[in-house]
Structures are given as structure tokens and as C-alpha cells.
């Protein structure tokens, strides 16, 4: 079965981005770097692509130029086991980036991420529609998601 590899288009920051992402996620590494040659649209010897893995999943970063930029239409969702994981990924990825609503952020390269505790998914699927609705309303008022506050809202104690 073929593997699907996200290909991320950067202007000139592919190598910096790959190194950053590999430093944030466990079990990650840079696998290969290729370079522009003579007669290319970019200076010979500058980075063309960086192949890397984040927790075993393949990615490709391409220095393709300024023609295309990231937007929120594509994002990467991180399923976090607990508040400590939410805090870790939120803090690392939002540094020099931009915090957004409901657990969304843009990192310093403009790539969108959703940092989502598994507790939110459970609360939104609660068989009691009132609990699920209260959790959802609480989420709408948050940037970084707060598991304790989401649970308290669901329980009606917030």
C-alpha cells in the first residue's frame, strides 16, 4: 500500500522548520536533505527538500519560493493524553507564532496546528447532550484548551 506523505511548501525555511518539528515531537528524525543544483531557480547548494519523520510519520519540506503560503484550510491535529501534553505542544508550537481559538495555533512558520486533549473528544461525544453542549461552549471561549475547565463546564460546576 502506498504511503501518503504531507508535502509542506516553504519559501526558504524548509530546513529550519524540519529541524524545529523534529525537536518538538518524540521519535522524530531528519532522513534526507537534497539541494538545488546549477541552473536551478534557486542558488546552487541551497536546500531544495528535507525528508523527515515526526513520531514515525513521513513529511517532506520543500523550499519552493514565496508563491504559496499556509492557511487554516490545512492543519495538523495533535491528540494529547492530558493537560501536560497540551501545555507542552501548545507552548513549543505557539512560541513566536500566533494563538487562535478553540485549541488552534499557527507556529512561527505559519503552519496551523490543533492541540486537542482526548478528554475534549470524549466530552463532545458524551451521551448526555447537556454535558456535551456545556463542554463545547467552554471550548469556544478558550485559546489553549484547559482539560479541568472543560470537565467543570461539562459537569455544570464552572
C-alpha positions as CSV (number, residue, x, y, z in Angstrom):
1,X,0.0,0.0,0.0
2,X,1.4,3.4,-0.9
3,X,2.3,5.9,1.9
4,X,0.8,9.4,1.9
5,X,3.4,12.0,2.7
6,X,2.4,15.6,3.5
7,X,4.5,17.9,1.4
8,X,4.9,21.3,3.1
9,X,5.9,24.3,0.8
10,X,8.2,26.9,2.3
11,X,9.9,29.9,0.8
12,X,13.4,29.3,2.3
13,X,12.7,27.8,5.7
14,X,12.3,24.1,5.0
15,X,15.4,23.0,6.8
16,X,14.7,25.3,9.8
17,X,11.1,24.1,10.0
18,X,12.1,20.4,9.8
19,X,14.7,20.8,12.5
20,X,12.2,22.6,14.7
21,X,9.5,20.0,14.3
22,X,11.9,17.1,14.9
23,X,13.0,18.8,18.1
24,X,9.3,19.1,19.3
25,X,8.0,15.6,18.6
26,X,9.4,12.4,20.1
27,X,10.7,9.6,17.9
28,X,11.5,12.0,15.1
29,X,14.4,12.5,12.7
30,X,15.6,14.1,9.5
31,X,16.1,11.4,6.9
32,X,17.5,13.2,3.9
33,X,18.2,16.6,2.6
34,X,18.5,17.5,-1.1
35,X,20.0,20.6,-2.7
36,X,19.4,22.8,-5.7
37,X,22.0,22.3,-8.5
38,X,23.4,24.6,-11.1
39,X,20.9,26.2,-13.4
40,X,18.1,25.8,-10.9
41,X,15.6,28.5,-10.0
42,X,17.3,28.9,-6.6
43,X,21.0,29.3,-5.8
44,X,23.1,26.1,-6.3
45,X,23.7,24.4,-3.0
46,X,20.7,25.8,-1.2
47,X,18.2,23.4,0.4
48,X,15.6,22.0,-2.0
49,X,13.9,19.4,0.2
50,X,14.1,17.9,3.6
51,X,12.6,14.5,4.2
52,X,11.8,13.9,7.9
53,X,9.7,11.8,10.2
54,X,7.5,13.0,13.1
55,X,6.8,10.1,15.5
56,X,7.3,7.7,12.6
57,X,5.1,9.6,10.1
58,X,6.8,10.9,6.9
59,X,6.9,14.5,5.9
60,X,8.6,16.5,3.1
61,X,9.6,20.1,3.4
62,X,10.2,21.9,0.1
63,X,11.8,25.3,-0.4
64,X,9.7,26.3,-3.4
65,X,9.6,30.0,-3.1
66,X,7.2,32.7,-1.9
67,X,4.4,31.9,-4.3
68,X,2.4,29.8,-1.8
69,X,1.8,30.1,1.9
70,X,0.0,28.1,4.6
71,X,-3.6,28.9,5.7
72,X,-6.1,27.3,8.1
73,X,-7.6,25.2,5.4
74,X,-5.0,22.6,6.2
75,X,-3.9,21.9,9.8
76,X,-2.3,19.1,11.8
77,X,-4.1,17.9,14.8
78,X,-2.2,16.6,17.9
79,X,-4.2,14.2,20.1
80,X,-2.9,14.9,23.6
81,X,-3.4,12.4,26.5
82,X,-3.5,15.0,29.2
83,X,-3.0,18.7,30.2
84,X,0.7,18.2,30.4
85,X,0.9,17.2,26.8
86,X,-1.5,20.0,25.8
87,X,0.8,22.5,27.6
88,X,4.0,21.1,26.1
89,X,2.8,21.2,22.5
90,X,1.0,24.5,22.8
91,X,4.0,26.2,24.4
92,X,6.5,24.8,21.9
93,X,4.5,25.3,18.7
94,X,3.0,28.7,19.6
95,X,6.3,30.2,20.5
96,X,6.9,33.1,18.1
97,X,3.7,32.1,16.4
98,X,0.0,33.0,16.9
99,X,-2.6,31.6,19.3
100,X,-6.0,31.0,17.8
101,X,-9.4,30.0,19.2
102,X,-10.5,26.5,20.3
103,X,-7.1,24.9,20.6
104,X,-5.8,26.2,17.2
105,X,-2.5,28.0,16.7
106,X,-0.1,28.9,13.9
107,X,3.6,28.2,14.5
108,X,6.4,30.5,13.6
109,X,6.4,29.2,10.1
110,X,2.7,29.9,9.6
111,X,1.6,26.2,9.8
112,X,-1.7,25.6,11.6
113,X,-2.0,23.1,14.4
114,X,-4.8,21.9,16.6
115,X,-3.7,20.9,20.1
116,X,-6.6,18.7,21.3
117,X,-6.9,16.8,24.6
118,X,-8.5,13.4,24.2
119,X,-10.8,14.5,27.1
120,X,-12.4,17.0,24.7
121,X,-13.3,14.3,22.2
122,X,-14.8,12.2,25.0
123,X,-16.8,15.2,26.4
124,X,-18.2,16.2,23.0
125,X,-19.3,12.6,22.4
126,X,-20.9,12.3,25.9
127,X,-24.3,10.6,25.7
128,X,-25.8,13.4,27.8
129,X,-26.3,16.2,25.2
130,X,-26.3,18.8,28.0
131,X,-22.8,17.8,29.1
132,X,-21.5,17.8,25.6
133,X,-23.0,21.2,24.9
134,X,-21.6,22.8,28.0
135,X,-18.1,21.4,27.1
136,X,-18.4,22.8,23.6
137,X,-19.5,26.2,24.8
138,X,-16.5,26.3,27.2
139,X,-14.2,25.3,24.3
140,X,-15.4,28.3,22.3
141,X,-14.2,30.6,24.9
142,X,-10.7,29.2,25.1
143,X,-7.4,29.5,23.1
144,X,-5.3,26.8,24.7
145,X,-7.7,24.1,25.8
146,X,-7.9,23.5,29.6
147,X,-9.0,20.0,30.5
148,X,-10.1,20.8,34.0
149,X,-12.1,23.8,32.9
150,X,-13.7,21.7,30.1
151,X,-14.7,18.9,32.6
152,X,-16.0,21.5,35.1
153,X,-18.1,23.1,32.4
154,X,-19.5,19.7,31.3
155,X,-20.4,19.0,34.9
156,X,-22.0,22.3,35.3
157,X,-19.6,23.4,38.1
158,X,-17.7,26.1,36.2
